[in-house]
Amino acid sequence: MPAETVLDLPATAYFIEHQGDWWIVRIVATNEAVYQGPGPVAVFVSPAPF
């Protein structure tokens, strides 16, 4: 089962790097990594009302 993490910023505030088997999700404005590990990964907007 895939793991999900709720991120605070809009989906467009993140970018994904793919280096071999390693995936990194970074914040565009700061280049801070919020995830580093196996992938694949995706950033999307949830239809949930919260």
ChimeraX attribute file (.defattr): number of C-alpha atoms within 10 A of each C-alpha:
attribute: neighborCount
match mode: 1-to-1
recipient: residues
	/A:1	3
	/A:2	6
	/A:3	5
	/A:4	9
	/A:5	8
	/A:6	9
	/A:7	13
	/A:8	7
	/A:9	9
	/A:10	10
	/A:11	14
	/A:12	11
	/A:13	14
	/A:14	21
	/A:15	15
	/A:16	18
	/A:17	13
	/A:18	15
	/A:19	9
	/A:20	8
	/A:21	9
	/A:22	13
	/A:23	18
	/A:24	19
	/A:25	20
	/A:26	18
	/A:27	17
	/A:28	13
	/A:29	8
	/A:30	9
	/A:31	11
	/A:32	12
	/A:33	15
	/A:34	12
	/A:35	14
	/A:36	15
	/A:37	12
	/A:38	13
	/A:39	13
	/A:40	12
	/A:41	19
	/A:42	12
	/A:43	17
	/A:44	12
	/A:45	10
	/A:46	9
	/A:47	6
	/A:48	5
	/A:49	4
	/A:50	4
